[in-house]
Amino acid sequence: MNYAGTGNEKAVAATDLNRTHVGLTVSFQPDEATLVFGRIGAIARKDSGVTIALEGVDSSGGLQTTYTVSPTHNIYVQPDMLTNTESTIKDLFGKVQENLRGHKGDQHPAAM
């Protein structure tokens, strides 16, 4: 298995994970036989690598609650819908402002 995320996920090196990633849904392949999908509950950096604790996993069904991966290991993060929406609104507002700056009131077709 060679997992590379899905089209809407963003690859983040494990060492770049920080507190803003806690609570986000991620996917990653910690070893050749395992593919993990879950929500980050905690992140710990150690000499041996980066440990990711999953939220809502209680070790039932043989599921691990934590995984340690190398610092360069890719973790695929689902986009944060609120942040994406805010960015889209800001971009659109900026385009409207730019259009209004370039528009001159006396060039309106009804005024000619």
Secondary structure, 3 states (H helix, E strand, C coil): CCCCCCCCCEEEEHHHCCHHHCCCEEEEEEECCEEEEEEEEEEEEECCEEEEEEECCCCHHHCCCEEEECCCCEEEECCCHHHHHHHHHHHHHHHHHHHHHHCCHHHCHHHC
